[in-house]
Amino acid sequence: MAVVSRYTVALHALTWLAYMSRDKDEFFASDRIANSVNTSPVFIRRILGQLAKARLVSVQHGGTGAGWKLARAAEAITLHEVYEAVVQTPLFELHHSGPNLRCQIGRGIQPALGEIYGETEAAMKRQLGSTTIADLVDSSLAHGEDGKEQASDGPQG
């Protein structure tokens, strides 16, 4: 799965957890989160495992009450933190095999693109750092149908 897609799934899962835990402090099973994302619980657990390593979610194993919850308030988790937890490669990559260094463009293209890519990724990270999971909850509710019953286990969740 593409890096950007894993990032989107991570944001979806965190947004769902933030919404569902607004009125309660409990752990939620990965199958409930997976239902909202419309993917497998195994895949959700892999993503949540990365988020747990970054201390963005907490996990409780085994038995009653097992599951996942936000490790801190949704207002305190930025989209940049989630990006850093899930994305291990640069957004833009240079050539997989080096360009022809006998060509004037070939010699200069990687440093030129490196500057542009670096500035672009830095701007993106600044933007992501100014948005929180709480902001994403509010925006999602504004764009979708507001109903906790849909966010739980229903087919539209």
Secondary structure per residue as TSV (DSSP state, phi and psi in degrees):
chain	resnum	aa	ss	phi	psi
A	1	M	-	360.0	141.8
A	2	A	-	-62.2	147.8
A	3	V	H	-55.6	-46.8
A	4	V	H	-62.5	-35.7
A	5	S	H	-67.1	-40.8
A	6	R	H	-61.8	-38.5
A	7	Y	H	-63.0	-44.2
A	8	T	H	-62.8	-41.1
A	9	V	H	-64.4	-40.8
A	10	A	H	-62.1	-44.1
A	11	L	H	-63.9	-41.1
A	12	H	H	-61.2	-48.0
A	13	A	H	-61.4	-44.6
A	14	L	H	-65.8	-38.9
A	15	T	H	-65.4	-41.9
A	16	W	H	-62.3	-46.4
A	17	L	H	-60.1	-42.4
A	18	A	H	-63.2	-43.8
A	19	Y	H	-65.4	-46.4
A	20	M	H	-69.9	-24.1
A	21	S	T	-100.9	12.0
A	22	R	S	-56.5	-39.7
A	23	D	S	-108.1	3.7
A	24	K	-	-152.9	158.3
A	25	D	-	-113.8	90.2
A	26	E	-	-144.4	164.5
A	27	F	-	-92.2	144.9
A	28	F	B	-118.7	136.3
A	29	A	-	-66.8	147.1
A	30	S	H	-63.5	-28.1
A	31	D	H	-68.0	-30.6
A	32	R	H	-70.0	-41.0
A	33	I	H	-65.7	-45.0
A	34	A	H	-59.4	-34.5
A	35	N	H	-61.6	-41.3
A	36	S	H	-68.1	-40.9
A	37	V	H	-75.9	-21.2
A	38	N	T	67.4	49.6
A	39	T	S	-143.8	-175.6
A	40	S	-	-83.5	147.2
A	41	P	H	-59.9	-32.0
A	42	V	H	-62.7	-45.5
A	43	F	H	-63.9	-42.0
A	44	I	H	-60.6	-43.2
A	45	R	H	-62.2	-36.8
A	46	R	H	-62.1	-46.4
A	47	I	H	-64.2	-46.6
A	48	L	H	-64.0	-30.4
A	49	G	H	-61.7	-41.8
A	50	Q	H	-64.1	-40.6
A	51	L	H	-68.6	-31.9
A	52	A	H	-68.2	-40.3
A	53	K	H	-60.6	-32.0
A	54	A	T	-86.8	3.1
A	55	R	T	62.1	35.7
A	56	L	S	-97.5	-25.3
A	57	V	E	-131.4	159.2
A	58	S	E	-115.2	149.6
A	59	V	E	-123.5	144.7
A	60	Q	E	-125.8	120.8
A	61	H	-	-93.5	150.8
A	62	G	S	71.3	140.5
A	63	G	S	64.5	-161.6
A	64	T	T	-65.1	135.8
A	65	G	T	84.7	6.2
A	66	A	-	-69.9	147.8
A	67	G	E	150.6	-152.2
A	68	W	E	-130.2	149.1
A	69	K	E	-152.8	163.9
A	70	L	E	-63.3	141.2
A	71	A	S	-79.9	-20.3
A	72	R	S	-152.1	176.4
A	73	A	-	-58.3	144.6
A	74	A	G	-58.9	-29.5
A	75	E	G	-69.8	-15.8
A	76	A	G	-103.5	4.3
A	77	I	-	-112.5	116.3
A	78	T	B	-91.9	156.7
A	79	L	H	-64.2	-27.1
A	80	H	H	-65.6	-41.3
A	81	E	H	-61.1	-40.3
A	82	V	H	-65.8	-42.7
A	83	Y	H	-57.2	-48.0
A	84	E	H	-63.7	-31.8
A	85	A	H	-74.1	-32.7
A	86	V	H	-103.9	-32.0
A	87	V	-	-100.7	114.0
A	88	Q	-	-100.8	-5.6
A	89	T	S	-118.4	156.2
A	90	P	-	-61.0	152.1
A	91	L	S	-61.4	-41.7
A	92	F	S	-114.6	136.9
A	93	E	-	-114.7	151.6
A	94	L	-	-84.6	-178.3
A	95	H	-	-49.7	141.4
A	96	H	S	-74.3	-36.5
A	97	S	S	-115.5	139.5
A	98	G	-	-59.0	147.3
A	99	P	-	-72.0	169.0
A	100	N	-	-69.9	111.3
A	101	L	T	-76.0	-9.0
A	102	R	T	-81.0	-11.1
A	103	C	S	-95.5	135.6
A	104	Q	H	-59.2	-42.7
A	105	I	H	-68.3	-43.5
A	106	G	H	-56.8	-38.1
A	107	R	H	-69.4	-32.5
A	108	G	H	-105.2	-9.8
A	109	I	H	-67.0	-41.4
A	110	Q	H	-66.5	-46.3
A	111	P	H	-62.5	-37.5
A	112	A	H	-64.8	-47.7
A	113	L	H	-67.3	-36.0
A	114	G	H	-57.1	-41.9
A	115	E	H	-63.8	-48.7
A	116	I	H	-63.4	-47.1
A	117	Y	H	-62.1	-42.1
A	118	G	H	-62.2	-45.9
A	119	E	H	-64.6	-40.0
A	120	T	H	-65.1	-45.6
A	121	E	H	-66.3	-37.9
A	122	A	H	-62.7	-41.3
A	123	A	H	-64.5	-41.4
A	124	M	H	-62.4	-44.6
A	125	K	H	-64.9	-36.6
A	126	R	H	-62.2	-44.1
A	127	Q	H	-63.1	-45.8
A	128	L	H	-63.7	-31.6
A	129	G	H	-71.4	-16.1
A	130	S	T	-96.2	3.3
A	131	T	-	-122.7	136.7
A	132	T	B	-110.3	168.4
A	133	I	H	-61.4	-36.5
A	134	A	H	-61.1	-40.7
A	135	D	H	-60.9	-40.1
A	136	L	H	-68.2	-36.0
A	137	V	H	-60.1	-51.1
A	138	D	H	-59.9	-44.1
A	139	S	H	-66.8	-40.6
A	140	S	H	-62.4	-43.1
A	141	L	H	-65.4	-36.1
A	142	A	H	-67.2	-31.2
A	143	H	H	-91.1	-18.3
A	144	G	S	-117.5	-172.2
A	145	E	-	-84.8	126.2
A	146	D	-	-82.3	111.6
A	147	G	-	-169.4	114.2
A	148	K	H	-61.1	-31.7
A	149	E	H	-62.8	-30.7
A	150	Q	H	-75.6	-31.5
A	151	A	H	-78.8	-11.0
A	152	S	T	-83.2	-101.8
A	153	D	T	-113.1	1.7
A	154	G	S	-70.0	162.8
A	155	P	T	-63.0	-24.4
A	156	Q	T	-85.9	-10.8
A	157	G	-	-53.6	360.0
